[in-house]
């Protein structure tokens, strides 16, 4: 078996389309959190930057959770992207990013589904997660903003790692055997194209695509807020601004993302 290549910035960019070729690509052997690194670098950034870590020791997920990863068995990276939009216009961006990841993985015949607001599922288990942190600081005009988009993709999860994570996670071991530069470039191409489209068309360009990939359409679900049931009903999908829609006993409810999570309702 051929070993995957060791994530070369030059080779990644060789496989990139024009929108992605404008991105500065940096690969490090190890860091705590690629998101934290890029957030700290924002005052110096003038162009988009992709930071890939072969090993991430303090990865973060939503709501302060840890994101565990292992070198060579997961793909962990963050993309800093400048929008000519105010921060409040970035609502719905996690959904657009989920669509981009799904469409990129489909090119490798990996069929995934999306779980609101920011998970990518494979056969019902979590394959990838997205954490977006945005900033509108003094170094950019008030009508502009930066988003740091952190993504972690599980590839080959062993039993020990699965036990540490403590919840069902997907494992597609052959992804770790692919040419990692090609895999990363495919993801960067899809993300760059999606972010350009999001800036010009907003969530409208992604609503139908997200709903087509929705994992829970027509299924009973519960919306949790800090572990407490907030709403329950039949999952519908998302609306044109990215709110999650569900039909409850009291009518249709639209839920904005925050420190809330979705679960399939247990019978």
PyMOL commands that set and color helices and strands:
alter all, ss='L'
color gray80, all
select helices_A, chain A and resi 9-14+18-21+34-44+62-64+87-90+93-106+159-165+173-177+180-205+207-213
alter helices_A, ss='H'
color red, helices_A
select strands_A, chain A and resi 24-31+49-56+59-60+66-67+74-83+113-115+119-122+125-135+145-154+220-225+228-238+244-248+251-255+260-264
alter strands_A, ss='S'
color yellow, strands_A
deselect
rebuild
show_as cartoon
